[in-house]
């Protein structure tokens, strides 16, 4: 492949990854205010706020469930038919899912809203294809590390920009043209541009193997295989509990601020900007500082303990100025802990199945993000703050398992 074509293909991957993340985050400020609005004709007047919160929790599960089921299928399709076809198909059906979601919000059709979100999750699972294409296009290890690092920067920036735009573009006080579903139409338009970019700019980078067979149960097999991997299966369990706790915090913080502090979509967009900056501080600055003085395992131990305590502390403050610092610290710790977990799993993985182990990690992550909203919705019947209690309990169990294993090894 010529240098010019290689650069254009790389730019296509970076653009795809950025738009995919932006379209994921642009909805962050939208759904909690939309579902919990008592004037929303999506529900009848006699549907209680607790019932709306439960329905919202199941709705939030739809996207993660789609990712859980779709990621391995798209990966296998890329091996069978090529990276370009896999990216084109996934981007096309992502824009279909976004369009259905946007239209159903305007038409107030709950079942179609669920369907659109599930379709979006199924096909917005092309990160593994992007990573593989970048690896193909990186001629040296140094270039691969640089490109992966740039991808991480893009992920953080696109989340912040997407969530902030989602909040502002859904605020009718800024413009009468801004509605709860307007950001989704913007995301659909950007995905159309992305689709054209892939079709015209991306050149095939991988080998095609038509003998690859689809396995619709691949994610479930990954979980089963993870439980059989003796050396790291307990680490997977701790990782699952941490991600479960983190997802509860991430998904139900908007519910808390809408319920208790009357936040609107624009306010949640500002909150997302704040959370994104906190994540960047944890992932970029704090990790370098702490790892200079402590081992990665010691830092990870501290993250587990602090995160559980901070999640529990969200049960008590009744003023937003107390809630915001706690949420900020939790997100900072999340940004610090997530790469440490992945590093630990990568270190423990036998070299000959390293790729499969990381694939299992993706399945574990998707499973945690699928189950956490359901659990949070169930306990929110008693209190809008109880999802954070559930997160604290999951974090406490993770701590007990971790230190029990450490003592046994000792």
Residue pairs with C-beta under 8 A, 6 or more apart in sequence:
1 9
1 203
1 205
5 203
6 137
6 203
8 201
8 202
8 203
9 133
9 137
9 201
9 202
9 203
9 205
10 134
10 137
10 147
11 201
12 197
12 198
12 201
12 202
13 130
13 133
13 134
13 137
13 202
14 150
14 151
14 154
15 194
15 197
16 87
16 91
16 126
16 130
16 194
16 197
16 198
17 127
17 130
17 151
17 154
17 155
17 158
18 154
18 157
18 158
19 158
19 190
19 191
19 193
19 194
20 91
20 94
20 124
20 126
20 127
20 130
20 194
21 154
21 155
21 158
21 159
21 162
22 158
22 159
22 161
22 162
22 165
22 187
22 190
23 94
23 98
23 120
23 124
23 162
23 187
23 190
23 191
24 124
24 159
24 162
25 158
25 159
25 160
25 161
25 162
25 163
25 166
25 272
26 162
26 163
26 165
26 166
26 169
26 183
26 184
26 186
26 187
27 101
27 166
27 183
27 184
27 187
28 162
28 163
28 166
28 254
28 268
28 269
28 272
29 163
29 166
29 167
29 170
29 254
29 265
29 266
29 267
29 268
29 269
29 271
29 272
30 166
30 170
30 180
30 181
30 183
30 184
30 265
31 56
31 59
31 60
31 254
32 56
32 254
32 255
32 258
32 268
33 180
33 254
33 258
33 263
33 264
33 265
33 268
34 40
34 42
34 105
34 180
34 265
35 42
35 52
35 53
35 55
35 56
35 59
36 49
36 52
36 53
36 56
36 255
36 258
36 259
38 45
38 49
40 108
41 108
42 108
42 110
42 113
43 51
43 52
43 55
43 110
49 259
50 380
50 381
53 255
53 259
53 377
53 380
53 381
53 384
54 377
54 378
54 380
54 381
55 110
55 377
56 255
56 377
57 251
57 373
57 374
57 376
57 377
57 378
57 380
58 114
58 373
58 374
58 377
59 113
59 114
59 117
60 251
60 373
61 370
61 371
61 373
61 374
62 114
62 117
62 118
62 121
63 117
63 118
63 120
63 121
63 124
64 121
64 366
64 369
64 370
64 373
65 118
65 121
65 370
66 117
66 118
66 119
66 120
66 121
66 122
66 123
66 124
66 125
67 121
67 122
67 124
67 125
67 366
67 369
68 219
68 363
68 366
68 367
68 369
68 370
69 122
69 216
69 219
70 121
70 122
70 123
70 124
70 125
71 125
71 127
71 128
71 219
71 362
71 363
71 366
72 215
72 218
72 219
72 222
72 359
72 363
73 125
73 214
73 216
73 218
74 86
74 89
74 90
74 123
74 125
74 126
74 128
74 129
75 86
75 128
75 129
75 359
76 212
76 213
76 214
76 215
76 218
77 85
77 86
77 89
77 214
78 85
78 86
78 87
78 128
78 129
78 132
78 206
79 206
79 208
79 209
79 212
80 208
80 209
80 210
80 211
80 212
80 214
81 208
81 210
82 204
82 206
82 208
83 129
83 132
83 133
83 136
83 202
83 204
83 205
83 206
84 198
84 202
84 203
84 204
86 126
86 129
87 126
87 129
87 130
87 133
87 198
87 202
88 195
88 198
88 199
89 123
90 123
90 124
90 125
90 126
90 129
91 123
91 126
91 191
91 194
91 195
91 198
92 123
92 195
93 119
93 122
93 123
94 120
94 123
94 124
94 191
95 188
95 191
95 192
95 194
95 195
96 119
96 123
97 116
97 117
97 118
97 119
97 120
97 121
97 122
97 123
97 124
98 116
98 120
98 184
98 187
98 188
98 191
99 116
99 184
99 185
99 188
100 112
100 115
100 116
100 119
101 113
101 116
101 117
101 120
101 181
101 184
102 116
102 181
102 184
102 185
102 187
102 188
103 112
103 116
103 181
104 110
104 112
104 113
104 115
104 116
105 113
105 180
105 181
105 184
106 179
106 181
128 359
128 362
130 151
131 148
131 151
132 206
133 202
133 205
133 206
134 144
134 147
134 148
134 151
135 144
136 205
136 206
137 147
137 205
138 144
138 146
138 147
152 283
156 276
156 279
156 280
156 283
159 272
159 276
159 279
160 272
160 273
160 276
160 277
163 268
163 269
163 272
163 273
163 275
163 276
164 269
164 270
164 272
164 273
165 183
165 186
165 269
166 183
166 265
166 269
166 272
167 265
167 266
167 267
167 268
167 269
167 270
167 272
168 174
168 178
168 266
168 269
169 178
169 182
169 183
169 186
170 178
170 179
170 180
170 181
170 182
170 183
170 265
170 266
171 178
171 264
171 265
171 266
171 269
172 178
172 179
173 266
174 266
180 265
215 221
219 363
219 366
219 367
222 356
222 359
222 360
222 362
222 363
222 364
223 360
223 363
223 364
223 367
225 356
225 360
226 232
226 233
226 236
226 360
226 363
226 364
227 233
227 236
229 236
229 357
229 360
231 348
231 350
232 345
232 348
232 349
232 357
234 401
234 405
235 341
235 344
235 345
235 348
236 345
236 360
236 361
236 364
237 398
237 401
238 304
238 398
238 401
238 402
239 341
239 345
239 361
239 364
240 364
240 367
240 368
241 394
241 395
241 397
241 398
241 401
242 304
242 307
242 337
242 341
242 394
242 395
242 398
243 364
243 365
243 368
243 369
243 372
244 368
244 371
244 372
244 375
244 391
244 394
245 307
245 308
245 311
245 372
245 391
245 392
245 394
245 395
245 398
246 307
246 334
246 338
246 391
247 368
247 369
247 372
247 373
248 311
248 372
248 373
248 375
248 376
248 387
248 388
248 390
248 391
248 394
249 311
249 314
249 327
249 330
249 331
249 334
249 388
249 391
250 334
251 372
251 373
251 376
251 387
252 376
252 380
252 384
252 387
252 388
253 271
253 275
253 327
254 263
254 268
254 271
255 380
255 384
255 387
256 314
256 323
256 384
256 385
256 388
257 263
257 267
257 268
257 271
257 320
257 323
258 264
258 268
259 384
260 318
260 384
261 320
261 323
263 271
271 324
271 327
274 324
274 328
275 327
275 328
275 331
278 328
278 329
278 331
278 332
278 335
279 331
279 332
279 334
279 335
280 335
281 332
281 335
282 331
282 332
282 333
282 334
282 335
282 336
282 337
283 335
283 336
283 338
283 339
284 335
286 332
286 335
286 336
287 299
287 335
287 336
287 339
287 340
290 299
290 336
291 299
294 302
296 340
296 343
296 344
297 344
299 336
299 340
300 337
300 340
300 341
300 344
301 402
301 403
303 333
303 336
303 337
303 340
304 337
304 395
304 398
304 399
304 402
305 399
306 329
306 333
307 330
307 333
307 334
307 337
307 395
308 391
308 392
308 395
308 396
308 398
308 399
309 392
310 326
310 329
310 330
310 333
311 330
311 388
311 389
311 391
311 392
311 395
312 388
312 389
312 392
313 326
314 323
314 326
314 327
314 385
314 388
315 385
315 388
315 389
317 323
317 326
342 358
342 361
345 357
345 358
345 361
346 354
346 357
346 358
349 357
349 358
350 357
375 387
375 390
376 386
376 387
376 390
377 387
379 386
379 387
379 389
379 390
380 386
380 387
